[in-house]
Structures are given as structure tokens and as C-alpha cells.
């Protein structure tokens, strides 16, 4: 879809859902629909729209791809609402969509006072559904993100050695990312989310999985942020998992590779080889229209066929991840979610992160994550780093 048609598509959806309009406040959605992430309100009705920039107006008018006559400088939401919405006699302002999953109670209370008698509807599922399929410009940015994340992999190959701490290795990866163009932040649609700059873990730390992220997390530097690298020194023979994401032009890169400081045991190689077999089979079989839940089911079936049902997606202590991947775009984790509870079909030009691991007590943990562009004529792996178990001497 031409990015200039994004708002038109949203307007069509509002009409189909019998919504009188939408009030959008989340910076990632405003960026998607207008081209700027300056603080703003985006108000859309089935026939009109208006971007009200609260601050940074001079930046916004240079960045937007919408017409400038659809932009004004205004901090007061009540003035914008009065301009865009008209109350019906005795029935308030009708049904208006808002991103209620990320609004605070104070924002909700204020909106209720501005638009009394209005029925507010959660707009987020509709917006996230529209964002699933990526247009050519978005795909270009995602490719750049994959280039940048590969620079972090090169830093691992250069710096990983016996005696380096997880923190020192993570700093080298993060520095390489930043120098290559990483914007230094990532977005996850979860209130009060903490993770640092991304997971990196080694040796016995791989078996210590925090509750703050649904993946191999690392233990972090303190209980304040219990995920990411620690000050543990990496020993010869340790497995090291690096899963540090990037953000480029507003779009994320998400890739995981597994390394060994020295030589890997043959059983570790076999574990990794079966993990890659599962990933390869999934990448080959995914096609537009396939339900996300079916992709998840196939992954667990293949693990069972390979005799790896117990270690596949294992978190230890009887815990297991039921998510084997997710969409990637303006947010690091976004729909579709490849799990047994998301039955939505995968659209053409969706970009998925297949995120799978094996954890076998007494042996180790291996992980592989790649970004895959889904197409009618076949799928493309966007991530650039070779998909092997790396032995770094």
C-alpha cells in the first residue's frame, strides 16, 4: 500500500466498524500514518483527518508525508475534538476509537470529560492489523535494520574470548549497532516494560530465565532490571546466546545467534542442527493465509518427530514457551503472534521473527531467530548473519 493511502484505508475501516472517528496518540501509530513522531494527536473521521502537533511543529511539517493543510499546532485536545466531532442530539458523540490498551486512567478520564456521552472503542486491534502487511518502504527500512544487526554479530566474532564478561561483550555489540545507525531504543507495547538493551547470556546463566521477557533472558546486573548481560566472565567451552535488537528508521531488527567460546560438544551441534531443521521447515511451509496458530502447531509437531519435544521451547522447571515467533515492524513484538491462541491468517508481505530455542539440562541452550518476509512466490530470510553454530577460538 502507498503510505499516502494509509489514512484512507483507516477511514474505510472506521466506516465498516460504524465508528464516528478515531483519536490516535501513540507515537508509533502517528509515525505510521503521517511520517512524524513529534508529540501530537491524530484525529481521523470517515471523511476527514487532522494532525494536531502539541510540540515540535517545525520538525513535524518537514517530516510529514500528508498534506500540510491537514496539520496544525495545537496542544489542547478539547479544541481539536470540538473541531472534528459534532455531538448528536441527546446521544453524545457516538462511537470513537482510541488506543485504550495503552492509555492511562488519567488520559481516559480526561477524554471522558472532553467528549461526554461518547462510547469509546479499543482501536488498537484494527490499527495493528493494518500494520501487519509491510509496504516497500517499510521493507527497505527492515532490510537496513538487518544490515545493522549483522554488525553486532561481527563484533561478537571479533571480541568473544575466554575471560570477557557478558557485559563487556554486550557493550561491544551495542557499540557496533550504534555506529552502524541503530537509534538506541526499541519499542514494545507493554506498560512498565524493562529489559535494558537486549538479552545476552552465557553458560549457566542461560538456564536462568526471568519473567520479564518470554525468551532466554540473561540475568541482568541487578534485580532492578533482571534481564540482559551480567558481569559473569565467559569460560572456554561456554555457549553464548546474543539476542540484542536494533531500530533503524523506526523499524526493528531482531536476530539471535548462538556462539561457543572454543569448541562445541558434538551433542550441542546435534541439538542446534535439529533446531535449525525446525526453523528451515517452518520457513519453507509458511504462506499467506496460513493461520499463525498453525505455524506454531507445526513447530511443535516437527520437534516431536525429531525427538526434541522436551528441550524445544523449554524454560526449565516445567515451564515452556508457547510462542515461536512474532511480527516485527514499528514495534519489536507485534501481531501476528505465532502461538496456539492467534488464529489470524498471515498476510502477504508480513515480516515475522521466528524465535525458537532448545534447552537441555546438563547440555546447554541454543537459540536461533531470523526475520522472514512472507510472499506469494516464496519467503525470504532478511537477516544477513549465517545461520550456523559459531565456534569462536
C-alpha positions in Angstrom: 0.0 0.0 0.0 1.2 3.5 -0.8 1.9 5.2 2.5 -0.2 8.1 1.4 -3.2 5.7 1.4 -2.8 4.5 4.9 -5.2 7.1 6.4 -7.7 6.4 3.5 -7.6 2.7 4.4 -8.2 3.5 8.1 -11.1 5.7 7.1 -12.7 2.8 5.2 -12.2 0.6 8.3 -13.9 3.2 10.5 -16.9 3.3 8.3 -17.2 -0.5 8.2 -17.0 -0.6 12.0 -19.6 2.1 12.3 -17.2 4.4 14.2 -17.6 8.2 14.1 -13.9 8.7 14.3 -10.6 7.8 16.0 -8.2 9.6 18.3 -4.6 8.3 17.9 -1.9 9.3 20.4 0.7 6.6 20.3 3.9 7.8 18.6 4.4 4.6 16.6 0.9 4.9 15.1 1.3 8.6 14.4 4.6 7.9 12.6 2.9 5.2 10.5 0.0 7.4 9.4 1.8 10.7 9.0 5.6 10.4 8.9 6.4 12.2 12.1 6.8 11.0 15.7 6.5 14.5 17.2 4.1 14.7 20.1 0.7 15.0 18.5 -3.0 14.0 18.3 -4.1 12.4 15.1 -7.9 12.7 14.8 -9.5 10.7 11.9 -13.1 10.6 10.8 -14.5 8.6 7.9 -14.3 11.7 5.7 -11.6 13.9 7.2 -8.5 13.9 9.4 -6.3 16.4 11.3 -2.9 16.1 12.9 -2.6 18.4 15.9 1.0 18.8 16.9 1.5 19.5 20.6 5.2 20.4 20.3 7.9 20.2 17.7 5.7 21.7 15.0 8.7 22.9 12.9 10.0 19.4 12.8 6.7 17.8 12.0 5.9 19.9 9.0 9.3 18.9 7.5 8.8 15.2 8.2 5.2 14.5 7.3 4.0 12.8 4.0 0.4 14.0 4.5 -0.7 17.4 3.1 0.4 20.4 5.2 -3.1 21.8 5.3 -4.1 18.7 7.4 -1.6 19.8 10.2 -2.0 22.5 12.9 -0.1 23.5 16.0 -2.5 22.9 18.9 -1.9 21.5 22.4 -5.5 21.3 23.6 -7.3 18.1 22.8 -10.7 19.6 23.6 -10.2 22.3 20.9 -9.2 19.6 18.4 -12.2 17.4 19.3 -14.6 20.3 19.0 -13.3 21.0 15.6 -13.5 17.4 14.4 -16.6 15.9 16.2 -20.1 17.1 16.4 -22.4 15.8 19.2 -25.6 14.2 18.2 -28.7 15.4 19.9 -29.2 13.5 23.1 -26.6 10.8 22.3 -23.2 12.3 22.8 -20.5 11.9 20.2 -21.3 8.3 19.1 -18.6 5.6 18.9 -15.0 6.8 18.8 -11.9 4.5 18.6 -9.0 5.1 20.9 -5.8 3.1 21.8 -7.3 2.1 25.1 -4.8 -0.7 25.7 -2.0 1.8 26.2 -3.9 4.7 27.7 -3.6 5.6 31.3 -6.6 6.1 33.6 -5.9 9.8 33.7 -5.9 10.0 29.9 -9.2 8.1 29.8 -10.8 10.3 32.5 -9.7 13.4 30.6 -11.1 12.2 27.4 -14.4 11.3 29.0 -14.7 14.9 30.3 -13.9 16.3 26.8 -16.4 14.1 25.0 -19.2 13.2 27.4 -21.7 10.6 26.5 -19.3 9.0 24.0 -18.8 5.3 23.6 -15.1 4.6 23.4 -13.9 1.5 21.5 -10.5 -0.1 21.6 -9.0 0.8 18.2 -5.6 -0.9 18.6 -6.6 -4.3 17.1 -7.7 -2.6 13.9 -4.5 -0.5 13.7 -2.2 -3.4 14.4 -4.0 -5.5 11.8 -3.4 -2.8 9.2 0.3 -2.7 10.1 0.8 -6.4 9.6 1.5 -6.2 5.9 4.5 -4.1 5.1 4.8 -1.8 2.1 8.0 -1.5 0.0 9.3 1.5 2.1 8.9 -0.4 5.3 10.6 -3.4 3.9 13.6 -1.3 2.8 13.9 0.0 6.4 13.6 -3.5 7.8 16.4 -4.6 5.5 18.6 -1.8 6.8 17.9 -2.9 10.3 19.1 -6.4 9.4 22.3 -4.9 8.0 22.8 -3.0 11.3 22.2 -6.0 13.5 24.7 -8.0 11.5 27.4 -5.5 12.6 26.7 -6.6 16.1 27.4 -10.2 15.1 30.7 -9.2 13.6 31.6 -7.6 16.9 30.9 -10.9 18.7 33.2 -12.7 16.4 35.9 -10.1 17.0 35.5 -9.8 20.8 34.3 -13.1 22.2 37.1 -14.7 24.1 37.7 -16.5 27.4 37.6 -14.1 30.3 35.5 -11.4 28.7 32.3 -10.5 30.8 28.8 -10.8 29.3 28.6 -7.0 29.9 31.8 -6.2 28.0 30.6 -8.4 25.1 27.2 -6.8 25.1 28.8 -3.3 25.1 30.8 -4.2 22.1 27.7 -5.4 20.2 25.7 -2.3 21.2 28.6 0.0 20.2 28.7 -1.7 16.8 25.0 -1.3 16.4 25.1 2.4 17.3 27.9 3.2 14.9 26.1 1.4 12.1 22.9 3.5 12.7 20.9 1.9 15.5 18.7 4.6 17.0 19.4 3.4 20.5 16.0 2.4 21.6 13.3 -0.2 20.9 9.5 -0.2 21.3 7.5 -3.0 23.0 3.8 -2.5 23.5 3.8 -3.3 27.2 3.4 -0.8 30.1 6.2 -0.7 32.7 8.5 -2.9 30.4 12.1 -3.2 31.4 14.9 -5.2 29.6 17.9 -3.0 29.0 19.3 -3.1 25.5 18.5 -6.8 24.9 19.4 -10.3 26.1 22.9 -11.7 26.1 23.7 -14.7 28.3 26.2 -17.5 28.7 27.0 -20.8 30.4 24.8 -21.5 33.4 23.1 -18.1 33.1 21.3 -19.5 30.1 19.2 -21.7 32.3 18.1 -18.7 34.5 15.0 -17.3 32.7 13.5 -14.1 34.1 9.8 -13.5 33.9 10.1 -10.0 32.3 10.6 -11.3 28.7 9.2 -14.5 27.1 12.6 -15.7 25.9 16.1 -16.7 27.0 16.7 -13.6 29.0 20.0 -13.5 30.9 20.0 -12.3 34.5 21.0 -8.6 34.2 23.1 -6.6 36.5 20.7 -6.3 39.5 17.1 -7.2 40.5 16.1 -3.7 39.2 16.4 -5.0 35.6 16.5 -8.8 35.7 17.3 -9.5 32.1 20.3 -9.0 29.8 24.1 -9.4 30.4 25.7 -9.8 33.8 29.2 -9.4 35.0 29.9 -13.1 34.7 33.1 -14.0 32.9 32.8 -16.3 30.0 34.8 -19.5 30.2 36.2 -21.7 27.5 33.5 -24.0 26.2 30.6 -21.8 27.3 27.6 -21.4 25.0 26.8 -17.7 24.4 23.4 -16.5 23.1 23.1 -13.0 21.7 19.7 -11.5 21.1 20.1 -7.7 21.1 17.7 -5.9 18.7 18.1 -2.6 16.8 15.9 0.2 15.5 16.6 1.8 12.1 14.3 4.5 10.6 11.7 3.5 13.1 11.8 -0.2 12.2 13.3 -3.0 14.2 15.8 -5.7 13.5 15.5 -8.9 15.6 18.0 -11.7 15.3 19.5 -14.3 17.6 22.7 -16.3 17.1 24.4 -18.9 19.3 28.2 -19.0 19.8 30.6 -21.2 21.6 33.8 -19.8 23.2 36.0 -22.5 21.8 34.8 -25.9 20.5 31.3 -27.1 20.9 30.4 -30.6 22.1 29.1 -32.9 19.4 25.8 -33.2 21.3 25.5 -29.4 21.2 26.0 -29.4 17.5 23.3 -32.1 17.1 20.9 -30.1 19.3 21.5 -27.0 17.2 21.2 -28.9 13.9 17.7 -30.1 14.9 16.7 -26.6 15.9 17.7 -25.3 12.5 15.8 -28.1 10.8 12.6 -27.0 12.6 13.3 -23.4 11.5 14.0 -24.4 7.9 10.8 -26.4 7.7 8.7 -23.6 9.0 10.3 -21.0 6.7 9.6 -23.3 3.7 6.0 -24.0 4.7 4.7 -20.6 5.7 2.5 -18.9 3.1 0.0 -16.0 3.0 -3.3 -17.0 4.6 -1.8 -19.7 6.9 -3.1 -19.2 10.4 -0.4 -18.1 13.0 -1.6 -20.9 15.3 -0.9 -23.5 12.5 2.7 -22.3 12.2 3.1 -22.8 16.0 1.5 -26.3 15.8 3.8 -27.4 13.0 6.9 -26.3 15.0 5.9 -28.5 18.0 5.0 -31.4 15.7 8.4 -31.2 14.0 10.2 -31.1 17.3 8.3 -34.2 18.4 9.2 -36.0 15.1 12.9 -35.2 15.8 12.7 -36.5 19.3 13.3 -33.0 20.7 9.8 -32.4 22.2 11.3 -32.0 25.8 14.0 -29.4 25.0 12.1 -27.5 22.4 11.0 -24.1 23.8 11.8 -25.4 27.3 12.3 -22.8 30.1 13.1 -25.3 32.8 11.2 -26.2 35.9 8.2 -27.4 33.8 7.9 -24.1 32.0 7.6 -23.9 28.2 7.2 -21.1 25.8 4.1 -21.4 23.6 5.2 -18.6 21.3 7.6 -19.5 18.5 7.7 -16.0 16.8 6.0 -12.7 16.2 5.6 -9.9 13.7 8.3 -7.2 13.5 7.9 -3.6 12.4 7.3 -0.3 14.2 7.3 -2.4 17.4 9.8 -5.1 18.2 7.0 -7.6 19.0 3.7 -7.0 17.1 1.0 -9.1 15.6 0.8 -11.7 14.2 1.9 -13.7 17.3 2.9 -17.3 16.3 1.2 -19.1 19.1 -1.7 -21.5 19.6 -4.0 -18.6 20.5 -3.6 -16.4 17.4 -5.7 -17.9 14.6 -5.4 -14.9 12.3 -4.1 -15.5 8.8 -0.6 -14.4 7.9 -0.9 -11.6 5.2 1.4 -11.3 2.2 4.4 -9.1 3.0 4.2 -9.8 6.7 7.7 -9.8 8.3 7.9 -12.5 11.0 10.6 -13.2 13.6 10.9 -17.0 14.0 12.2 -17.2 17.6 13.0 -20.7 18.7 15.4 -22.4 21.2 16.3 -25.7 22.7 17.1 -26.0 26.4 18.5 -29.4 27.6 19.6 -29.7 31.2 23.1 -30.9 31.6 24.0 -30.0 28.0 23.1 -26.4 27.2 20.9 -23.9 25.4 20.9 -23.0 21.7 18.7 -20.4 20.1 18.0 -19.2 16.5 16.0 -16.2 15.4 15.5 -14.8 11.9 13.3 -12.3 10.3 11.3 -13.7 7.3 9.4 -11.8 4.6 6.3 -13.8 3.6 5.4 -13.8 -0.1 3.1 -15.5 -2.5 6.1 -16.8 -4.5 8.1 -17.9 -1.5 9.7 -16.5 1.6 12.9 -14.5 2.1 15.1 -14.6 5.1 16.0 -10.9 5.7 18.6 -11.4 8.4 22.1 -11.5 7.0 24.2 -13.4 9.5 25.0 -17.1 8.6 22.6 -19.4 10.4 25.2 -21.7 12.0 26.5 -22.5 15.4 29.6 -20.3 15.7 32.7 -21.6 17.4 35.0 -18.7 18.3 38.5 -19.6 19.2 
